[in-house]
């Protein structure tokens, strides 16, 4: 971490737990991406027709330069993630402004690493995809596992990847956990430049499933964001009413004094990410090790070592925050989001 970043973090942590009222409301203008060099393709990937995507979260300093860049989500390829981070270090932003002063701010961007001229699915992929679906319908897990292993051995494009994740969602709906279902449906519904790789009718169904999984797992802000995405599509009246009803329930939950519990784990990339719905949070039932926490907020950044049994409070002036926990892969825990005192 750069010294200037550490100092900003020190200022923020000094405010944790404070509840002073702000007398002046200043206009906040978020940062805007103005130049984004394309990432390099990993060596050998183009020849193998391999494609992927990465969503990054980062901070932008008052000079418009990104720092503390992390992978928020991706299609799962570490080499694509590495190249996306490398490219993002060269991005240029118009910095965020509070009143008349440029400030540090959080930003997020999705990057597709795709080859021109390749779209659709190969015959081999379509054949294996149908085999998996048929096996799931027949409740034949061994046959489904065999076909999935063959799909995993293919070099898939983004279109095929969306369908691969969709069939993984169906697989985990029968034999897996809701966490595995949510990961698959999140990846299946990745949207590039305003367009999903699934046809609209299928994308709407997948986004609806994603929204309900996010709501059930108490990822309140994620579920609200998915609901907002859904409402941009041409929904039937019953679909629109159902999405709007759940959206209202989620907003009421945010306004209530409910405590939210998110049961999750540190993934194989040593991270866990979550958009906070509350200003105050803690961890309990930890099995493993959490080493570090980072907060990428609309108007502030903080990185610090995790302390056992500590309850953290983020000042309201920081805006909405993405929490990232870094630790040993496989570490399980419950993130507790507390209502304001």
C-alpha positions in Angstrom: 0.0 0.0 0.0 1.3 3.5 -0.9 2.1 5.8 2.0 -0.6 8.3 1.0 -3.2 5.4 0.9 -2.1 4.3 4.4 -2.6 7.8 5.7 -6.1 8.1 4.3 -6.8 4.7 5.9 -5.5 6.0 9.2 -7.8 9.0 9.0 -10.8 6.8 8.3 -10.1 4.3 11.0 -9.9 7.1 13.5 -13.5 8.0 12.6 -14.8 4.4 13.1 -17.4 4.4 15.8 -17.9 8.2 15.6 -21.4 9.5 15.1 -20.9 13.2 14.7 -23.6 14.9 12.6 -22.5 16.8 9.5 -23.8 20.3 9.2 -23.0 20.9 5.5 -24.1 18.6 2.7 -21.6 18.9 -0.3 -22.3 17.8 -3.8 -20.5 14.5 -4.7 -19.6 13.8 -8.3 -18.2 10.3 -8.8 -15.1 9.5 -10.8 -15.4 8.9 -14.6 -13.2 6.6 -16.6 -11.7 8.5 -19.6 -9.0 6.1 -20.9 -8.8 2.3 -20.5 -6.0 0.6 -22.4 -7.0 -3.0 -23.4 -5.5 -5.8 -21.4 -3.0 -8.1 -23.1 -4.1 -11.6 -24.0 -2.2 -14.3 -21.9 0.4 -16.1 -23.9 -1.1 -18.9 -25.9 -4.7 -18.1 -25.1 -5.6 -16.5 -28.4 -4.3 -19.6 -30.3 -6.6 -21.7 -28.1 -9.6 -19.4 -28.7 -9.9 -18.9 -25.0 -12.1 -16.0 -23.7 -13.0 -14.6 -20.2 -14.1 -11.6 -18.3 -13.1 -9.8 -15.1 -14.9 -7.3 -12.8 -12.5 -5.1 -10.9 -13.0 -2.8 -7.9 -10.5 -0.1 -7.2 -9.9 3.3 -5.6 -9.2 6.4 -7.7 -7.0 9.1 -6.2 -7.5 12.9 -6.6 -5.2 12.8 -9.7 -7.4 10.2 -11.4 -5.0 7.3 -11.0 -6.3 3.9 -9.8 -4.8 2.1 -6.7 -5.6 -0.9 -4.6 -7.1 -2.8 -7.5 -8.8 -6.1 -6.6 -10.8 -8.7 -8.5 -14.4 -8.5 -7.4 -15.6 -11.3 -9.7 -14.5 -13.1 -12.9 -15.1 -16.0 -15.2 -12.5 -17.8 -13.0 -9.3 -17.7 -14.9 -6.3 -16.4 -12.9 -4.3 -15.3 -15.9 -7.2 -13.2 -17.3 -7.5 -11.7 -13.8 -3.8 -10.8 -13.7 -3.9 -9.1 -17.1 -7.0 -7.2 -16.2 -5.3 -5.8 -13.1 -2.2 -5.0 -15.0 -4.2 -3.0 -17.6 -6.3 -1.2 -14.9 -3.1 0.2 -13.4 -2.8 2.3 -16.6 -6.4 3.6 -16.6 -7.0 7.3 -16.4 -10.0 8.8 -14.6 -11.6 12.2 -14.1 -11.4 12.1 -10.3 -14.4 12.3 -8.0 -15.2 15.7 -6.6 -16.7 16.7 -3.3 -17.8 20.3 -3.6 -14.9 21.8 -5.4 -12.2 19.4 -4.1 -11.0 16.2 -5.9 -11.1 13.2 -3.5 -10.4 9.5 -3.4 -13.3 7.4 -4.5 -14.3 3.8 -5.3 -14.9 2.6 -8.8 -15.7 -0.7 -10.5 -15.3 -1.8 -14.1 -15.9 -5.0 -16.1 -13.4 -6.1 -18.7 -14.1 -8.7 -21.4 -11.2 -10.5 -23.0 -12.8 -11.8 -26.2 -11.6 -12.6 -29.7 -13.2 -10.9 -32.7 -15.0 -13.2 -35.2 -15.8 -16.0 -32.8 -19.4 -16.4 -31.5 -21.9 -19.1 -30.9 -21.3 -22.6 -29.7 -19.4 -25.5 -31.3 -21.2 -28.7 -32.2 -19.1 -30.5 -29.6 -20.1 -28.0 -26.9 -23.8 -28.3 -27.8 -23.6 -32.1 -27.7 -22.0 -32.1 -24.3 -24.4 -29.4 -23.0 -27.4 -31.5 -23.9 -25.8 -34.6 -22.3 -25.4 -32.8 -19.0 -29.0 -31.5 -19.1 -30.4 -34.9 -20.0 -28.4 -36.5 -17.1 -29.7 -33.9 -14.7 -33.2 -34.5 -15.8 -32.6 -38.3 -15.4 -31.1 -37.8 -11.9 -27.9 -39.5 -13.2 -25.2 -37.6 -11.4 -22.3 -39.9 -12.6 -23.3 -39.3 -16.3 -23.6 -35.5 -15.6 -20.2 -35.4 -13.9 -18.6 -37.2 -16.9 -20.1 -34.8 -19.4 -19.2 -31.8 -17.3 -15.6 -32.9 -17.1 -15.5 -33.1 -20.9 -17.0 -29.5 -21.1 -14.3 -28.3 -18.7 -11.6 -29.6 -21.0 -12.9 -27.5 -23.9 -11.6 -24.0 -24.7 -14.9 -22.0 -24.5 -15.8 -18.6 -25.7 -17.9 -16.1 -23.7 -21.1 -17.4 -25.2 -20.3 -21.0 -24.4 -19.1 -19.9 -20.9 -22.5 -18.4 -20.1 -24.2 -21.7 -21.0 -21.6 -23.7 -19.1 -22.3 -21.7 -16.0 -26.1 -22.0 -16.6 -25.9 -25.8 -16.7 -23.6 -25.8 -13.6 -26.4 -23.8 -11.9 -28.9 -26.6 -12.8 -26.4 -29.2 -11.6 -25.9 -27.5 -8.2 -29.7 -26.9 -7.9 -30.1 -30.7 -7.8 -26.9 -31.8 -6.1 -25.0 -28.8 -4.7 -25.2 -25.9 -2.3 -27.0 -22.5 -2.7 -23.5 -20.9 -2.6 -22.4 -23.0 -5.6 -25.7 -22.1 -7.4 -25.2 -18.4 -6.8 -21.6 -18.4 -8.1 -22.7 -20.2 -11.3 -25.7 -18.0 -11.9 -23.6 -14.8 -11.3 -21.2 -16.0 -13.9 -23.9 -17.0 -16.3 -25.5 -13.6 -16.1 -22.4 -11.5 -16.8 -23.4 -8.6 -19.0 -21.0 -7.1 -21.5 -21.6 -3.6 -22.8 -25.2 -3.8 -21.8 -25.8 -7.2 -23.4 -25.9 -10.6 -21.8 -24.6 -13.7 -23.7 -27.9 -15.5 -23.1 -31.1 -14.5 -25.0 -33.3 -12.1 -23.2 -35.9 -14.6 -22.1 -33.3 -16.9 -20.6 -31.3 -14.1 -19.1 -34.5 -12.7 -17.4 -35.1 -16.2 -15.8 -31.5 -16.5 -14.8 -31.4 -13.0 -13.3 -34.6 -13.7 -11.4 -33.0 -16.8 -9.9 -29.9 -14.8 -9.1 -31.9 -12.1 -7.3 -33.8 -14.6 -5.1 -30.5 -16.4 -4.2 -28.9 -13.1 -3.3 -31.9 -12.2 -1.2 -32.0 -15.6 0.6 -28.3 -15.3 1.4 -28.9 -11.8 2.8 -26.7 -10.1 0.1 -29.2 -7.2 0.2 -27.4 -4.7 -2.0 -26.5 -7.3 -4.6 -30.1 -8.4 -4.8 -31.3 -4.8 -5.2 -28.7 -4.2 -7.9 -29.9 -7.4 -9.7 -33.6 -6.2 -9.3 -32.6 -2.9 -10.9 -31.0 -4.7 -13.8 -34.1 -6.9 -14.3 -36.4 -3.9 -14.4 -34.5 -2.6 -17.5 -35.8 -5.6 -19.5 -39.1 -6.1 -21.3 -40.8 -8.0 -18.5 -44.3 -9.3 -18.5 -46.7 -7.6 -16.0 -46.5 -10.5 -13.5 -42.7 -10.6 -13.8 -42.4 -6.9 -13.2 -44.8 -7.0 -10.3 -42.8 -9.9 -8.7 -39.5 -8.1 -9.1 -40.9 -4.8 -7.8 -42.5 -6.6 -4.8 -39.2 -8.2 -3.8 -37.4 -4.9 -4.4 -39.8 -3.2 -1.9 -39.2 -6.0 0.7 -35.4 -5.5 0.4 -35.7 -1.8 0.7 -37.9 -2.2 3.8 -35.3 -4.6 5.2 -32.6 -1.9 4.7 -34.7 0.6 6.6 -35.5 -1.8 9.4 -33.4 -2.6 12.5 -32.8 -6.2 11.3 -29.4 -7.9 11.6 -28.1 -9.6 8.4 -26.1 -12.8 8.5 -24.0 -13.8 5.5 -22.5 -17.3 5.7 -19.6 -17.7 3.4 -15.9 -18.5 2.9 -12.5 -17.3 1.6 -12.2 -18.6 -2.0 -9.2 -20.2 -3.7 -8.0 -16.7 -4.7 -7.6 -15.8 -1.0 -10.6 -13.4 -0.9 -14.2 -12.8 -0.1 -16.1 -9.8 -1.3 -19.4 -8.3 -0.1 -21.3 -5.1 -0.7 -22.2 -3.9 2.8 -25.8 -3.1 3.6 -25.0 -1.8 7.1 -22.4 0.6 8.5 -21.5 -1.8 11.4 -20.2 -5.3 10.9 -18.3 -8.2 12.6 -17.3 -11.8 12.0 -18.3 -14.8 14.0 -18.0 -18.6 13.8 -14.6 -18.3 12.0 -13.0 -21.6 11.0 -9.6 -20.8 9.6 -7.8 -17.5 9.3 -8.8 -14.0 8.2 -5.7 -11.8 7.9 -6.8 -8.5 6.4 -9.9 -6.4 5.6 -10.3 -3.8 2.9 -13.1 -1.3 2.3 -13.5 0.3 -1.1 -16.1 3.0 -0.4 -17.7 5.7 -2.6 -15.6 8.4 -0.8 -13.0 6.6 1.2 -10.5 3.7 1.4 -9.4 1.6 4.3 -7.1 -1.4 4.6 -6.2 -3.0 8.0 -5.3 -6.2 9.7 -8.3 -8.1 11.0 -8.7 -8.4 14.8 -10.6 -11.3 16.3 -14.0 -10.4 18.0 -13.8 -6.8 16.8 -16.9 -4.9 15.6 -16.2 -2.3 13.0 -18.2 0.8 12.2 -17.8 2.8 9.0 -18.7 6.5 9.0 -21.7 7.5 7.0 -19.6 10.0 5.1 -17.7 7.2 3.4 -20.8 6.2 1.3 -21.5 2.7 0.2 -18.7 0.2 0.7 -17.4 -3.0 -0.8 -15.8 -5.2 1.9 -13.0 -7.6 0.9 -11.7 -10.1 3.4 -8.3 -11.7 2.7 -7.2 -14.9 4.3 -6.6 -18.6 4.0 -8.6 -20.4 1.2 -11.5 -22.4 2.7 -11.8 -20.3 5.8 -15.5 -20.2 6.7 -17.3 -17.6 8.8 -20.5 -15.7 9.3 -20.4 -12.0 8.4 -22.8 -10.1 10.8 -24.2 -6.8 9.6 -25.5 -4.9 12.6 -28.2 -2.2 12.6 -27.0 1.3 13.5 -26.9 1.9 17.3 
